[in-house]
Amino acid sequence: MAEVVFKDTTKIYDGGIVGAKSINLTVRDREFIVLVGPSGCGKSTTLRMVAGLEDITSGTIHIGERLINNVQPKDRDIAMVFQSYALYPHMTVFKNMAFGLKLRKFPKEDIKQRVAHAAKILGISELLDRKPKALSGGQRQRVALGRAIVREPQAFLFDEPLSNLDAKLRVETRAELKSLHRRLHTTTIYVTHDQEEAMTLGDRIVVMFEGVIQQCAAPLEVYDYPVNRFVAGFVGTPPMNFLEGKLTGSNGSVWWEGAGAKLKLPDAHNQYLVDHAGKDVVLGVRPEHMSSNHEGRFGDIDNVLSVEVSVVEILGDTKDVHMKIGDNTLVARVNAHEEISEDSQMQMYLDTDKLHIFEPGDIGVNLCLSKEASGVSA
């Protein structure tokens, strides 16, 4: 087990297409880190550079003390689990799990012990004599995991390993992966486009866009303190709502005005926002930080939006309320027992302590954070 360290690591494809740009990231020993972002953001390219499946254009990658830029994939002491499982259909589960060890000329008894141990950890001991066609999708994924575990590598690499599973099995396997990491303590780099998967699995998550790391931090830190509008909109379900407007200042207070509303911003944000008074900005509010009830944490009755309800979706103990305010569409996630009717006009109260103010643009900086907090910690 070891750290994996990227320093100014860049991948440029033919035609000047940027796969990954100046990646600076230290994956700590025994850490489970998740690379997340939309398709084409550079997360798989970054993983494949560690695996040796993509050449590095510039910069370096170290695993432990060893520079691996020019090391052959088979000699990097890593194990990779693919989305497609990549099992040999003509081999039994035992032979699939043992194949890599056999190629490396491990003693037969050692191979047998390692496979048996991994199979026990994964709960597939009774499947060792079966072939992949006789297994379910979840069982095949466990075999692919087992093939990685028997290697006892310095690092595990996972490339969207759960995307072929149905929703229920994906949740179950996700929990098993987290439990497995607690037992094995192997340094792990995991790629997914599913931000919920990233939030539940990662010790830290790395949000990527257009080949660049946007933010690297613990899941709750990314959720509570997104450094820019892209991160804020990508992390969270439903996504954060955005409204364009302008900041104004008076009597030591800062206000946001837009969409026919005027909201007083928390005094704690004044030191970061006062210099932006008079400028165009984007207000961000998460669906769960809105309510039709002004009691409790939504107690400031002055901070409201007058909205028109279009659709209400019941989700069990919560419901999503789709609303319009001017030309804008918003979503609020509220308690299922709040009385809200479709095609009605109503007041929606905001938890102003949880509001965010961003500079304009798709990657506008979060102005509610200090300069130190708005940097990318990797």
Wavefront OBJ file of the C-alpha trace (Angstrom):
o trace
v 0.000 0.000 0.000
v 1.236 3.489 -0.798
v 0.407 7.050 -1.755
v -0.389 7.866 -5.369
v 0.924 11.312 -6.241
v 0.094 13.318 -9.377
v 2.241 16.361 -10.113
v 1.236 18.609 -13.017
v 0.003 15.473 -14.798
v -1.410 16.252 -18.235
v -2.797 14.210 -21.116
v -3.199 15.789 -24.554
v -4.694 13.627 -27.303
v -4.060 13.976 -31.019
v -5.639 17.119 -32.352
v -4.899 19.011 -29.149
v -7.856 17.561 -27.244
v -7.218 17.906 -23.498
v -7.950 14.724 -21.550
v -6.563 15.932 -18.224
v -4.829 19.210 -17.406
v -2.239 19.859 -14.707
v -3.562 17.302 -12.226
v -2.030 17.898 -8.797
v -3.380 15.382 -6.327
v -2.087 13.199 -3.518
v -4.094 10.062 -2.806
v -3.060 9.206 0.717
v -1.983 5.766 1.821
v -5.100 3.643 2.523
v -7.438 6.412 1.353
v -10.554 5.792 -0.739
v -10.754 8.698 -3.159
v -13.446 9.131 -5.822
v -13.059 10.981 -9.119
v -16.475 12.250 -10.185
v -17.844 14.400 -12.960
v -19.849 14.310 -16.190
v -18.832 12.310 -19.254
v -15.668 13.666 -20.844
v -14.481 15.501 -17.721
v -11.154 13.623 -17.534
v -11.783 11.255 -14.643
v -11.285 8.003 -16.597
v -8.292 9.473 -18.409
v -6.719 10.258 -15.035
v -7.340 6.712 -13.815
v -6.012 5.171 -17.014
v -2.783 7.159 -16.695
v -2.230 5.523 -13.299
v -2.931 2.107 -14.811
v -0.569 2.721 -17.718
v -3.357 2.442 -20.284
v -2.802 6.069 -21.333
v 0.590 7.670 -21.885
v 1.325 10.814 -19.866
v 1.967 13.889 -22.009
v 3.694 15.815 -19.227
v 4.065 15.786 -15.457
v 4.596 12.760 -13.226
v 2.806 10.037 -11.293
v 4.403 8.267 -8.336
v 3.127 5.177 -6.548
v 4.923 5.172 -3.250
v 8.499 6.261 -3.890
v 8.513 4.977 -7.473
v 8.053 7.128 -10.567
v 5.800 5.095 -12.879
v 5.610 7.253 -16.021
v 7.520 4.710 -18.089
v 6.749 1.560 -16.089
v 4.793 -1.149 -17.936
v 1.198 -1.630 -16.680
v 1.923 -5.185 -15.486
v 4.795 -3.910 -13.329
v 2.949 -1.086 -11.561
v 1.616 -3.227 -8.708
v -1.953 -2.043 -9.163
v -5.194 -3.956 -9.752
v -8.005 -2.555 -11.890
v -11.704 -3.421 -11.882
v -13.571 -2.490 -15.055
v -17.189 -1.622 -15.780
v -17.488 -4.683 -18.040
v -16.073 -7.149 -15.437
v -13.703 -8.517 -18.168
v -14.074 -12.147 -17.045
v -12.907 -15.072 -19.197
v -16.143 -16.893 -20.146
v -14.483 -20.300 -20.595
v -12.848 -20.261 -17.143
v -14.365 -21.073 -13.779
v -14.582 -18.441 -11.083
v -11.528 -19.981 -9.398
v -9.480 -19.834 -12.606
v -10.593 -16.280 -13.355
v -9.457 -15.152 -9.906
v -6.237 -17.136 -10.087
v -5.253 -16.212 -13.644
v -3.158 -13.137 -12.836
v -1.288 -14.966 -10.077
v -0.620 -17.905 -12.380
v 0.895 -15.581 -14.990
v 3.204 -14.233 -12.296
v 4.199 -17.827 -11.467
v 2.929 -17.836 -7.884
v 3.140 -21.252 -6.174
v -0.055 -23.302 -6.569
v -0.664 -23.507 -2.824
v -0.263 -19.739 -2.453
v -2.744 -19.178 -5.307
v -5.235 -21.542 -3.710
v -4.992 -19.802 -0.342
v -5.321 -16.307 -1.803
v -8.345 -17.221 -3.925
v -10.037 -18.980 -1.006
v -9.414 -15.983 1.264
v -10.763 -13.473 -1.263
v -13.783 -15.653 -2.026
v -14.595 -15.863 1.685
v -14.365 -12.074 2.073
v -16.726 -11.588 -0.863
v -19.124 -14.399 0.009
v -18.594 -16.323 -3.231
v -16.840 -19.460 -1.937
v -19.670 -21.650 -3.231
v -19.308 -20.199 -6.744
v -15.676 -21.135 -7.417
v -16.553 -24.010 -9.754
v -19.074 -22.057 -11.835
v -18.449 -20.208 -15.070
v -19.418 -16.540 -15.563
v -22.508 -17.350 -17.669
v -24.015 -19.084 -14.610
v -23.617 -15.977 -12.436
v -25.789 -12.917 -11.870
v -24.447 -9.430 -12.563
v -23.719 -8.876 -8.887
v -21.883 -12.180 -8.607
v -19.777 -11.386 -11.671
v -18.824 -8.077 -10.125
v -17.708 -9.879 -6.968
v -15.539 -12.177 -9.058
v -13.946 -9.148 -10.711
v -13.318 -7.705 -7.250
v -11.877 -11.017 -6.110
v -9.459 -11.086 -9.022
v -8.174 -7.703 -7.846
v -8.028 -8.634 -4.167
v -5.881 -11.744 -4.675
v -3.174 -9.575 -6.182
v -2.714 -7.711 -2.867
v -1.647 -4.617 -4.854
v -0.422 -1.257 -3.651
v -3.545 0.374 -5.092
v -6.976 -0.565 -6.430
v -8.356 1.253 -9.468
v -12.106 1.115 -10.141
v -13.556 2.375 -13.437
v -17.349 2.763 -12.971
v -17.642 -0.805 -11.624
v -21.320 -0.570 -10.624
v -22.807 1.061 -13.716
v -24.000 -2.252 -15.208
v -25.964 -3.220 -12.084
v -29.623 -2.449 -11.441
v -30.446 0.267 -8.902
v -31.086 -2.039 -5.922
v -27.977 -4.141 -6.500
v -25.903 -1.011 -7.060
v -26.801 0.273 -3.593
v -26.054 -3.101 -1.990
v -22.713 -3.502 -3.774
v -21.776 0.076 -2.896
v -22.141 -0.739 0.786
v -20.102 -3.907 0.316
v -17.303 -1.940 -1.350
v -17.165 0.486 1.559
v -17.049 -2.391 4.044
v -14.393 -4.136 1.961
v -12.167 -1.074 2.023
v -12.428 -0.866 5.809
v -11.143 -4.437 6.025
v -8.397 -4.273 3.393
v -7.203 -0.668 3.876
v -5.833 -0.593 0.337
v -5.286 2.757 -1.368
v -8.209 3.110 -3.784
v -9.000 5.400 -6.722
v -12.591 5.069 -7.884
v -14.193 6.673 -10.950
v -17.917 7.339 -11.308
v -20.289 9.815 -12.953
v -22.798 9.220 -10.118
v -22.400 11.954 -7.502
v -24.471 9.996 -4.952
v -22.066 7.079 -5.333
v -19.153 9.457 -4.858
v -20.632 11.018 -1.723
v -21.307 7.685 -0.031
v -18.012 5.970 -0.893
v -15.223 8.523 -0.807
v -13.072 9.662 2.083
v -12.572 12.592 -0.272
v -14.148 13.304 -3.627
v -12.475 14.983 -6.592
v -14.941 16.877 -8.784
v -13.639 17.265 -12.349
v -14.794 19.289 -15.337
v -13.125 19.812 -18.704
v -10.017 17.920 -17.604
v -9.450 20.098 -14.536
v -9.916 19.364 -10.826
v -12.557 21.815 -9.612
v -12.579 20.788 -5.943
v -11.083 18.043 -3.789
v -12.419 17.668 -0.252
v -14.472 15.498 2.090
v -17.995 14.839 0.726
v -19.823 17.090 3.199
v -17.348 19.907 2.655
v -17.970 19.759 -1.094
v -21.724 19.710 -0.458
v -21.771 22.532 2.106
v -19.013 24.699 0.642
v -18.844 24.234 -3.150
v -16.041 26.384 -4.523
v -17.863 27.304 -7.721
v -21.162 27.092 -9.519
v -20.261 23.942 -11.441
v -19.499 21.974 -8.256
v -22.619 23.356 -6.558
v -24.816 22.274 -9.444
v -23.217 18.869 -9.899
v -23.209 17.686 -6.274
v -26.650 17.292 -4.743
v -29.966 15.687 -5.728
v -32.021 17.472 -6.942
v -29.399 19.958 -8.155
v -28.969 23.391 -6.615
v -31.307 26.110 -7.904
v -29.744 29.208 -9.475
v -31.238 32.688 -9.917
v -29.509 35.607 -11.599
v -29.604 38.932 -9.828
v -27.556 41.760 -8.336
v -25.980 42.548 -4.971
v -26.855 45.779 -3.195
v -25.514 47.168 0.059
v -27.002 49.534 2.627
v -26.430 50.289 6.322
v -23.759 47.596 6.615
v -26.035 44.892 5.177
v -25.840 43.094 1.835
v -28.932 42.177 -0.184
v -29.581 40.068 -3.262
v -32.171 41.367 -5.690
v -33.593 39.469 -8.632
v -36.638 37.624 -10.020
v -38.913 40.159 -8.308
v -37.505 39.370 -4.856
v -35.138 41.009 -2.371
v -33.300 38.803 0.136
v -31.142 39.935 3.063
v -27.951 37.899 3.181
v -26.424 36.683 6.465
v -24.103 39.123 8.228
v -21.442 36.403 8.279
v -21.157 36.763 4.483
v -20.816 40.550 4.485
v -17.017 40.556 4.658
v -16.848 38.508 1.447
v -19.709 40.173 -0.435
v -19.519 43.885 0.388
v -16.916 44.573 -2.310
v -19.257 43.069 -4.920
v -22.183 45.405 -4.225
v -23.684 46.675 -7.472
v -22.396 43.703 -9.463
v -24.317 40.934 -11.224
v -24.233 37.626 -9.328
v -26.005 34.267 -9.211
v -27.928 33.156 -6.112
v -27.727 29.443 -5.288
v -30.101 27.588 -2.956
v -30.450 23.835 -2.536
v -33.941 22.311 -2.835
v -33.808 21.020 0.756
v -33.117 24.532 2.064
v -36.546 25.771 0.987
v -39.903 25.315 2.697
v -43.484 26.530 2.648
v -43.302 26.653 6.456
v -41.584 29.756 7.913
v -41.099 28.285 11.401
v -37.848 26.948 12.828
v -34.798 27.394 10.595
v -36.960 29.151 7.991
v -38.006 31.758 10.514
v -37.018 34.969 8.713
v -40.344 35.908 7.179
v -38.728 38.633 5.068
v -36.701 36.179 2.988
v -39.316 34.648 0.721
v -39.887 33.981 -2.941
v -43.354 34.318 -4.434
v -43.708 31.320 -6.725
v -46.222 29.494 -8.886
v -46.374 25.743 -8.228
v -46.482 23.651 -11.398
v -45.851 20.032 -10.354
v -45.667 18.183 -7.003
v -43.910 14.794 -6.898
v -44.484 12.557 -3.849
v -41.328 10.625 -2.864
v -42.416 9.045 0.417
v -41.496 11.145 3.438
v -40.550 14.049 1.154
v -41.889 15.595 -2.025
v -40.348 17.668 -4.782
v -42.158 20.881 -5.604
v -41.492 22.282 -9.076
v -42.110 26.029 -9.201
v -41.824 29.026 -11.487
v -40.704 32.502 -10.585
v -40.631 34.775 -13.594
v -38.786 32.912 -16.335
v -36.990 30.690 -13.803
v -37.809 27.132 -12.761
v -36.975 26.000 -9.215
v -37.317 22.765 -7.266
v -37.876 22.511 -3.503
v -37.628 19.259 -1.557
v -39.974 19.540 1.416
v -41.705 17.418 4.021
v -44.387 15.304 2.376
v -46.987 16.624 4.809
v -46.576 20.269 3.827
v -49.835 21.288 2.143
v -48.868 22.388 -1.346
v -51.203 22.243 -4.334
v -50.350 22.228 -8.017
v -51.264 25.335 -10.037
v -51.238 27.470 -6.882
v -49.480 30.694 -5.905
v -47.503 30.557 -2.665
v -44.630 31.884 -0.594
v -41.469 29.773 -0.407
v -39.193 30.524 2.553
v -35.429 30.147 2.333
v -32.842 29.066 4.878
v -30.708 32.140 4.292
v -27.768 30.749 6.274
v -27.429 28.137 3.514
v -27.563 30.491 0.535
v -24.624 30.805 -1.856
v -23.628 33.715 -4.078
v -21.605 32.984 -7.224
v -19.923 35.099 -9.853
v -21.687 34.852 -13.234
v -20.687 32.006 -15.564
v -20.803 28.218 -15.533
v -17.757 28.031 -13.221
v -18.393 31.248 -11.299
v -16.523 31.375 -7.981
v -18.484 31.045 -4.727
v -18.211 34.540 -3.240
v -19.417 33.399 0.194
v -16.120 31.593 0.868
v -12.834 33.071 1.992
v -10.033 33.074 -0.593
v -8.381 30.227 1.314
v -11.552 28.131 1.386
v -12.280 28.722 -2.288
v -8.992 27.167 -3.386
v -8.707 23.566 -4.562
v -7.210 21.411 -1.807
v -5.786 18.208 -3.225
l 1 2 3 4 5 6 7 8 9 10 11 12 13 14 15 16 17 18 19 20 21 22 23 24 25 26 27 28 29 30 31 32 33 34 35 36 37 38 39 40 41 42 43 44 45 46 47 48 49 50 51 52 53 54 55 56 57 58 59 60 61 62 63 64 65 66 67 68 69 70 71 72 73 74 75 76 77 78 79 80 81 82 83 84 85 86 87 88 89 90 91 92 93 94 95 96 97 98 99 100 101 102 103 104 105 106 107 108 109 110 111 112 113 114 115 116 117 118 119 120 121 122 123 124 125 126 127 128 129 130 131 132 133 134 135 136 137 138 139 140 141 142 143 144 145 146 147 148 149 150 151 152 153 154 155 156 157 158 159 160 161 162 163 164 165 166 167 168 169 170 171 172 173 174 175 176 177 178 179 180 181 182 183 184 185 186 187 188 189 190 191 192 193 194 195 196 197 198 199 200 201 202 203 204 205 206 207 208 209 210 211 212 213 214 215 216 217 218 219 220 221 222 223 224 225 226 227 228 229 230 231 232 233 234 235 236 237 238 239 240 241 242 243 244 245 246 247 248 249 250 251 252 253 254 255 256 257 258 259 260 261 262 263 264 265 266 267 268 269 270 271 272 273 274 275 276 277 278 279 280 281 282 283 284 285 286 287 288 289 290 291 292 293 294 295 296 297 298 299 300 301 302 303 304 305 306 307 308 309 310 311 312 313 314 315 316 317 318 319 320 321 322 323 324 325 326 327 328 329 330 331 332 333 334 335 336 337 338 339 340 341 342 343 344 345 346 347 348 349 350 351 352 353 354 355 356 357 358 359 360 361 362 363 364 365 366 367 368 369 370 371 372 373 374 375 376 377 378
